[in-house]
Amino acid sequence: MRTLGATAGLAPSALALALVVGLVAAGFGSTPTIVELAVGAGLITAFTAGIGWLVRPSIDGNARDDIAAGVSYLLTACLLYLVIGAIGSAWTEDANGPARDAFGVVVAIGFRFAYGLLYTPLLALIGAPFAVAWVVALRLLRPRFRA
């Protein structure tokens, strides 16, 4: 059920926002403005809820189905992050300057995506707590969606 997955996607979003606020409060990085925090919160929420909507967990899932849905959530998040990162990095200028033609842009995106695949295990390790938060929220919300 897509609505259940998207609603459960709010739990990883809350976890990510709590992490950002905690790091800023501890003095790591620069202090963002309220607009930057609002835009970041909106993008993170759209990302996590969208992935939950894409995964479409089972409404009557057992533990095995939820583990499979959590792994799907994690792999979908990694893949979407890689695609967004590859396109975003090709969009901005790099040391060699921007690509001027369409073929150069496609090649740049392809190489950046392939390079990003090397970091998939690290992305999966970093994203695992967020996938676990999604599965816990899924299990807690499922009885409300059955009714």
C-alpha positions as CSV (number, residue, x, y, z in Angstrom):
1,M,0.0,0.0,0.0
2,R,1.6,3.2,-1.2
3,T,0.1,5.5,1.4
4,L,1.4,3.3,4.2
5,G,4.9,3.4,2.8
6,A,4.9,7.2,2.3
7,T,3.5,7.8,5.8
8,A,6.2,5.5,7.3
9,G,8.7,7.6,5.3
10,L,8.2,10.4,7.8
11,A,10.1,8.4,10.4
12,P,13.5,8.4,8.6
13,S,12.8,12.1,7.8
14,A,12.4,12.9,11.4
15,L,15.6,10.9,12.2
16,A,17.6,12.8,9.6
17,L,16.3,16.2,10.8
18,A,17.1,15.4,14.4
19,L,20.6,14.4,13.3
20,V,21.1,17.6,11.4
21,V,19.8,19.8,14.3
22,G,22.0,17.8,16.8
23,L,25.1,18.3,14.7
24,V,24.5,22.0,14.2
25,A,23.8,22.4,18.0
26,A,27.0,20.6,18.7
27,G,28.9,23.0,16.6
28,F,29.7,20.8,13.5
29,G,29.5,22.8,10.3
30,S,28.1,26.2,9.7
31,T,24.9,27.3,11.2
32,P,22.1,27.2,8.5
33,T,19.5,29.9,8.1
34,I,15.9,29.1,8.8
35,V,15.2,29.1,5.1
36,E,18.0,26.6,4.5
37,L,16.6,24.4,7.2
38,A,13.0,24.6,5.8
39,V,14.1,23.8,2.3
40,G,16.3,21.0,3.6
41,A,13.5,19.6,5.7
42,G,11.1,19.7,2.8
43,L,13.6,17.9,0.5
44,I,14.4,15.3,3.0
45,T,10.7,14.6,3.7
46,A,9.9,14.4,0.0
47,F,12.9,12.0,-0.5
48,T,12.0,9.7,2.4
49,A,8.3,9.7,1.8
50,G,8.7,9.3,-2.0
51,I,10.9,6.2,-1.5
52,G,8.4,4.7,0.9
53,W,5.7,5.3,-1.7
54,L,7.9,3.7,-4.4
55,V,8.6,0.6,-2.3
56,R,4.9,-0.1,-1.7
57,P,5.0,-2.4,1.4
58,S,2.5,-5.2,2.0
59,I,-0.5,-4.2,4.2
60,D,-0.6,-7.6,5.8
61,G,3.2,-8.1,6.0
62,N,4.9,-10.4,8.3
63,A,8.5,-10.0,9.6
64,R,10.0,-11.5,6.5
65,D,8.0,-9.2,4.2
66,D,9.1,-6.2,6.3
67,I,12.7,-7.1,6.1
68,A,12.4,-7.5,2.4
69,A,10.6,-4.1,2.2
70,G,13.4,-2.5,4.4
71,V,16.1,-3.8,2.1
72,S,14.1,-2.6,-0.9
73,Y,13.8,0.8,0.8
74,L,17.5,1.0,1.4
75,L,18.5,-0.1,-2.1
76,T,16.0,2.3,-3.6
77,A,17.3,5.2,-1.5
78,C,20.9,4.4,-2.5
79,L,20.0,4.2,-6.2
80,L,18.0,7.4,-6.1
81,Y,20.8,9.2,-4.2
82,L,23.3,8.0,-6.9
83,V,21.1,9.2,-9.7
84,I,20.5,12.6,-8.1
85,G,24.1,13.0,-7.2
86,A,25.3,12.1,-10.7
87,I,22.9,14.5,-12.4
88,G,23.7,17.2,-9.8
89,S,27.4,16.9,-10.2
90,A,27.2,17.0,-14.0
91,W,25.0,20.0,-13.7
92,T,27.6,22.0,-11.8
93,E,31.0,23.0,-13.0
94,D,33.9,20.8,-12.1
95,A,37.7,21.2,-12.6
96,N,37.4,20.5,-16.3
97,G,34.6,23.0,-16.8
98,P,31.0,22.3,-17.8
99,A,30.2,19.9,-20.6
100,R,29.1,22.0,-23.6
101,D,27.2,19.4,-25.7
102,A,24.5,16.9,-24.9
103,F,26.8,13.9,-25.5
104,G,29.3,15.3,-23.0
105,V,26.6,15.7,-20.4
106,V,25.4,12.1,-20.9
107,V,28.9,10.8,-20.7
108,A,29.6,12.9,-17.6
109,I,26.5,11.6,-15.9
110,G,27.3,8.0,-16.8
111,F,30.8,8.2,-15.5
112,R,29.7,9.9,-12.3
113,F,27.1,7.3,-11.7
114,A,29.5,4.4,-12.3
115,Y,32.0,6.1,-9.9
116,G,29.2,6.5,-7.4
117,L,28.4,2.8,-7.5
118,L,31.8,2.2,-5.8
119,Y,30.3,4.0,-2.8
120,T,27.1,1.9,-2.6
121,P,28.3,-0.2,0.3
122,L,29.1,2.9,2.3
123,L,25.7,4.5,1.3
124,A,24.0,1.3,2.5
125,L,25.9,1.4,5.8
126,I,24.9,5.0,6.4
127,G,21.3,4.5,5.2
128,A,20.7,1.3,7.2
129,P,19.4,3.1,10.4
130,F,17.0,5.1,8.2
131,A,15.7,1.9,6.7
132,V,15.3,0.4,10.1
133,A,13.3,3.5,11.3
134,W,11.1,3.1,8.2
135,V,10.4,-0.6,9.0
136,V,9.6,0.2,12.6
137,A,7.2,3.0,11.6
138,L,5.7,0.6,9.0
139,R,5.0,-2.0,11.7
140,L,3.6,0.6,14.1
141,L,1.4,2.2,11.5
142,R,0.1,-1.0,9.8
143,P,-2.8,-1.7,12.2
144,R,-4.2,1.8,11.6
145,F,-4.1,1.3,7.8
146,R,-5.8,-2.1,8.1
147,A,-9.0,-0.7,9.6
